[in-house]
């Protein structure tokens, strides 16, 4: 079976920046390494998509204060402990 050539433009790639590189490669029928090479040739040095960091969202929940008692003492204690963890 002969494969058809794939034409990739910078504009096409930019429209897919919100997706993981591996998903875009699958859609194009290419491996991620080939897509990375094409990106470099088009001046895209790093794929901009980043997955949300689970640890950041957990610490954000702590900072916001998931304590439902309404106690400001407990809220400040939670914030103090979360800032100590980051150091």
Backbone as ProteinMPNN parsed JSONL, in Angstrom:
{"seq_chain_A": "XXXXXXXXXXXXXXXXXXXXXXXXXXXXXXXXXXXXXXXXXXXXXXXXXXXXXXXXXXXXXXXXXXXXXXXXXXXXXXXXXXXXXXX", "coords_chain_A": {"N_chain_A": [[0.84, -1.184, 0.0], [0.583, 2.163, -0.878], [1.477, 5.221, 0.588], [-0.082, 8.38, 0.966], [1.244, 11.648, 0.526], [1.625, 13.906, 3.277], [0.628, 17.13, 3.962], [1.701, 19.654, 6.0], [1.059, 22.615, 7.607], [2.202, 25.584, 9.296], [0.084, 27.057, 10.271], [-1.93, 25.108, 10.427], [-0.874, 23.485, 12.454], [-0.803, 25.342, 14.57], [-3.504, 25.646, 15.113], [-3.973, 23.381, 16.497], [-2.691, 23.534, 18.907], [-3.909, 23.372, 21.384], [-4.148, 20.755, 22.005], [-2.686, 17.588, 23.028], [0.559, 16.713, 21.756], [0.866, 14.052, 20.912], [-1.772, 13.311, 20.295], [-2.318, 14.966, 18.1], [-0.426, 14.004, 16.318], [-1.426, 11.403, 15.924], [-3.849, 12.031, 14.644], [-2.861, 13.008, 12.252], [-1.723, 10.789, 11.249], [0.903, 10.198, 11.743], [4.03, 9.641, 13.481], [4.856, 10.95, 16.751], [7.518, 11.913, 16.779], [8.099, 12.624, 14.125], [6.304, 14.717, 13.793], [7.365, 16.507, 15.631], [9.817, 17.071, 14.374], [8.918, 18.355, 12.053], [7.721, 20.553, 13.244], [9.993, 21.878, 14.293], [11.275, 22.591, 11.921], [9.449, 24.41, 10.986], [9.743, 26.439, 12.742], [8.69, 26.144, 15.273], [9.659, 25.603, 18.341], [9.006, 24.25, 20.676], [6.325, 22.189, 21.665], [3.362, 23.71, 22.654], [1.28, 22.757, 24.356], [0.261, 21.849, 27.598], [-0.354, 19.503, 30.091], [-2.725, 19.713, 32.774], [-1.385, 20.141, 36.017], [-1.615, 17.866, 38.573], [-0.787, 18.162, 41.215], [-0.613, 20.943, 41.529], [-3.311, 21.709, 41.32], [-4.356, 20.528, 43.581], [-3.018, 21.88, 45.66], [-3.986, 24.391, 45.156], [-6.653, 24.044, 45.875], [-6.324, 23.774, 48.604], [-5.265, 26.295, 49.25], [-7.412, 27.971, 48.605], [-9.16, 27.086, 50.459], [-10.782, 24.55, 51.635], [-12.125, 24.064, 53.855], [-15.081, 23.78, 55.571], [-16.076, 24.868, 57.871], [-15.921, 27.509, 58.407], [-14.176, 28.758, 60.061], [-11.74, 31.149, 60.683], [-9.306, 30.727, 61.888], [-8.696, 28.064, 61.374], [-8.549, 28.211, 58.615], [-6.3, 29.863, 58.183], [-4.363, 28.233, 59.271], [-4.368, 26.066, 57.535], [-3.45, 27.353, 55.226], [-0.895, 28.136, 56.07], [0.346, 25.651, 56.454], [0.267, 24.651, 53.806], [1.936, 26.457, 52.488], [4.341, 25.888, 53.706], [4.837, 23.365, 52.718], [5.477, 23.875, 50.072], [7.985, 24.965, 50.123]], "CA_chain_A": [[0.0, 0.0, 0.0], [1.364, 3.398, -0.932], [0.948, 6.296, 1.439], [-0.211, 9.701, 0.366], [2.007, 12.649, 1.279], [0.882, 14.736, 4.217], [1.078, 18.52, 3.974], [1.471, 20.267, 7.31], [1.423, 24.025, 7.643], [2.312, 26.153, 10.636], [-1.276, 27.44, 10.657], [-2.63, 23.885, 10.828], [-0.357, 23.084, 13.763], [-1.211, 26.325, 15.572], [-4.906, 25.366, 15.461], [-3.994, 22.18, 17.331], [-1.864, 23.743, 20.092], [-4.664, 23.071, 22.595], [-4.165, 19.296, 22.144], [-1.363, 16.974, 23.197], [1.276, 16.42, 20.522], [0.587, 12.676, 20.497], [-3.102, 13.285, 19.674], [-2.196, 15.609, 16.791], [0.316, 13.054, 15.482], [-2.379, 10.343, 15.564], [-4.797, 12.583, 13.666], [-2.155, 13.163, 10.983], [-1.212, 9.487, 10.826], [2.352, 10.259, 11.872], [4.511, 9.449, 14.85], [5.169, 12.236, 17.386], [8.86, 12.372, 16.419], [8.019, 13.289, 12.823], [5.617, 15.993, 14.007], [8.352, 17.384, 16.286], [10.78, 17.518, 13.352], [8.218, 19.326, 11.212], [7.587, 21.769, 14.06], [11.283, 22.576, 14.342], [11.517, 23.186, 10.595], [8.523, 25.532, 10.828], [10.061, 27.451, 13.746], [8.03, 25.863, 16.553], [10.704, 24.891, 19.063], [8.437, 23.384, 21.708], [4.88, 22.08, 21.586], [2.908, 24.523, 23.787], [0.264, 22.147, 25.22], [0.701, 21.263, 28.863], [-1.434, 18.891, 30.871], [-2.848, 20.31, 34.104], [-0.605, 19.466, 37.046], [-2.5, 17.421, 39.652], [-0.314, 18.715, 42.485], [-0.975, 22.357, 41.582], [-4.736, 21.869, 41.579], [-4.591, 20.156, 44.984], [-2.557, 22.963, 46.531], [-4.902, 25.508, 44.942], [-7.822, 23.749, 46.704], [-5.943, 24.057, 49.985], [-5.146, 27.745, 49.383], [-8.756, 28.548, 48.577], [-9.743, 26.707, 51.736], [-11.898, 23.639, 51.476], [-12.713, 23.925, 55.181], [-16.461, 24.258, 55.515], [-16.525, 25.305, 59.194], [-15.961, 28.974, 58.426], [-13.245, 29.256, 61.058], [-10.575, 31.794, 60.078], [-8.098, 30.125, 62.465], [-8.408, 26.846, 60.628], [-8.186, 28.593, 57.257], [-4.921, 30.334, 58.171], [-3.532, 27.078, 59.564], [-4.261, 25.326, 56.284], [-2.603, 28.129, 54.328], [0.468, 28.068, 56.579], [0.861, 24.317, 56.159], [0.471, 24.49, 52.37], [3.121, 27.231, 52.073], [5.514, 25.169, 54.206], [5.061, 22.238, 51.813], [6.05, 24.352, 48.81], [9.396, 25.367, 50.314]], "C_chain_A": [[0.88, 1.241, 0.0], [0.682, 4.47, -0.099], [0.897, 7.586, 0.657], [0.628, 10.684, 1.182], [1.08, 13.484, 2.163], [1.478, 16.139, 4.168], [0.701, 19.14, 5.304], [1.937, 21.711, 7.242], [1.519, 24.49, 9.097], [0.929, 26.539, 11.157], [-2.068, 26.225, 11.14], [-2.181, 23.453, 12.225], [-0.817, 24.039, 14.856], [-2.653, 26.106, 16.015], [-5.025, 24.17, 16.394], [-3.186, 22.325, 18.608], [-2.582, 23.399, 21.394], [-4.722, 21.571, 22.884], [-2.757, 18.784, 22.44], [-0.745, 16.638, 21.843], [0.954, 15.016, 20.015], [-0.781, 12.554, 19.821], [-3.06, 13.874, 18.267], [-1.471, 14.661, 15.828], [-0.606, 11.919, 15.02], [-3.346, 10.822, 14.485], [-4.162, 12.704, 12.279], [-1.642, 11.834, 10.432], [0.304, 9.418, 10.853], [2.758, 9.942, 13.3], [4.872, 10.815, 15.431], [6.551, 12.783, 17.004], [8.855, 13.121, 15.094], [7.342, 14.649, 12.981], [6.564, 16.982, 14.687], [9.355, 17.929, 15.276], [10.159, 18.579, 12.452], [8.076, 20.645, 11.971], [8.883, 22.558, 14.075], [11.586, 23.263, 13.02], [10.627, 24.4, 10.348], [8.736, 26.615, 11.883], [9.347, 27.28, 15.076], [9.001, 25.006, 17.354], [10.169, 23.934, 20.113], [6.921, 23.38, 21.576], [4.286, 22.748, 22.828], [1.907, 23.862, 24.734], [0.911, 21.589, 26.474], [-0.512, 20.697, 29.577], [-1.518, 19.59, 32.223], [-2.079, 19.47, 35.125], [-1.514, 19.147, 38.225], [-2.085, 18.052, 40.973], [-0.674, 20.186, 42.625], [-2.447, 22.53, 41.906], [-5.07, 21.497, 43.023], [-4.165, 21.285, 45.913], [-3.448, 24.186, 46.368], [-6.171, 25.294, 45.78], [-7.523, 24.067, 48.161], [-5.881, 25.562, 50.203], [-6.507, 28.416, 49.437], [-9.455, 28.246, 49.886], [-10.965, 25.842, 51.529], [-12.566, 23.365, 52.821], [-14.104, 24.555, 55.171], [-16.978, 24.755, 56.87], [-16.614, 26.813, 59.278], [-14.997, 29.577, 59.423], [-12.019, 29.863, 60.386], [-9.281, 31.223, 60.642], [-7.713, 28.875, 61.69], [-7.975, 27.178, 59.204], [-6.726, 29.046, 57.211], [-3.963, 29.189, 58.462], [-3.326, 26.262, 58.293], [-3.338, 26.056, 55.324], [-1.15, 28.081, 54.776], [1.085, 26.719, 56.231], [1.124, 24.135, 54.675], [1.685, 25.269, 51.901], [4.386, 26.558, 52.574], [5.855, 24.006, 53.266], [5.756, 22.675, 50.538], [7.53, 24.678, 48.925], [10.295, 24.214, 50.288]], "O_chain_A": [[1.816, 1.347, 0.793], [-0.542, 4.593, -0.096], [1.735, 7.844, -0.206], [0.709, 10.559, 2.404], [-0.081, 13.726, 1.833], [2.687, 16.312, 4.316], [-0.468, 19.152, 5.69], [3.074, 21.991, 6.864], [0.977, 23.856, 10.003], [0.637, 26.37, 12.341], [-2.789, 26.3, 12.135], [-3.003, 23.1, 13.071], [-1.182, 23.602, 15.948], [-2.988, 26.355, 17.173], [-6.069, 23.969, 17.014], [-3.004, 21.345, 19.331], [-1.927, 23.157, 22.408], [-5.285, 21.16, 23.898], [-1.766, 19.451, 22.144], [-1.459, 16.314, 20.894], [0.788, 14.817, 18.812], [-0.936, 11.778, 18.878], [-3.689, 13.347, 17.349], [-1.857, 14.533, 14.666], [-0.566, 11.522, 13.856], [-3.626, 10.1, 13.528], [-4.832, 12.526, 11.262], [-1.183, 11.76, 9.292], [0.917, 8.677, 10.086], [1.934, 9.969, 14.214], [5.164, 11.744, 14.679], [6.726, 13.999, 16.917], [9.532, 14.14, 14.953], [7.767, 15.627, 12.366], [6.562, 18.168, 14.355], [9.704, 19.109, 15.315], [10.797, 19.581, 12.129], [8.286, 21.719, 11.408], [8.873, 23.775, 13.888], [12.095, 24.384, 12.998], [10.994, 25.306, 9.599], [7.998, 27.599, 11.92], [9.391, 28.175, 15.92], [9.152, 23.816, 17.079], [10.8, 22.92, 20.412], [6.302, 24.429, 21.398], [4.661, 22.396, 23.947], [1.702, 24.373, 25.835], [1.96, 20.946, 26.424], [-1.561, 21.335, 29.653], [-0.498, 20.015, 32.764], [-2.124, 18.241, 35.092], [-2.115, 20.047, 38.811], [-2.941, 18.437, 41.769], [-1.007, 20.638, 43.721], [-2.803, 23.411, 42.688], [-5.969, 22.087, 43.622], [-4.883, 21.61, 46.858], [-3.651, 24.938, 47.321], [-6.709, 26.251, 46.336], [-8.388, 24.576, 48.874], [-6.376, 26.065, 51.212], [-6.722, 29.33, 50.233], [-10.25, 29.051, 50.372], [-12.059, 26.347, 51.277], [-13.468, 22.532, 52.913], [-14.27, 25.719, 54.807], [-18.168, 25.032, 57.015], [-17.316, 27.343, 60.139], [-14.997, 30.792, 59.617], [-11.334, 29.193, 59.614], [-8.259, 31.228, 59.957], [-6.539, 28.658, 61.388], [-7.118, 26.493, 58.646], [-5.989, 28.661, 56.303], [-2.848, 29.181, 57.94], [-2.212, 25.816, 58.016], [-2.514, 25.419, 54.667], [-0.255, 27.994, 53.936], [2.222, 26.656, 55.765], [2.124, 23.515, 54.311], [2.402, 24.81, 51.012], [5.422, 26.653, 51.915], [7.028, 23.704, 53.049], [6.547, 21.918, 49.977], [8.249, 24.667, 47.925], [11.507, 24.372, 50.433]]}, "name": "protein", "num_of_chains": 1, "seq": "XXXXXXXXXXXXXXXXXXXXXXXXXXXXXXXXXXXXXXXXXXXXXXXXXXXXXXXXXXXXXXXXXXXXXXXXXXXXXXXXXXXXXXX"}
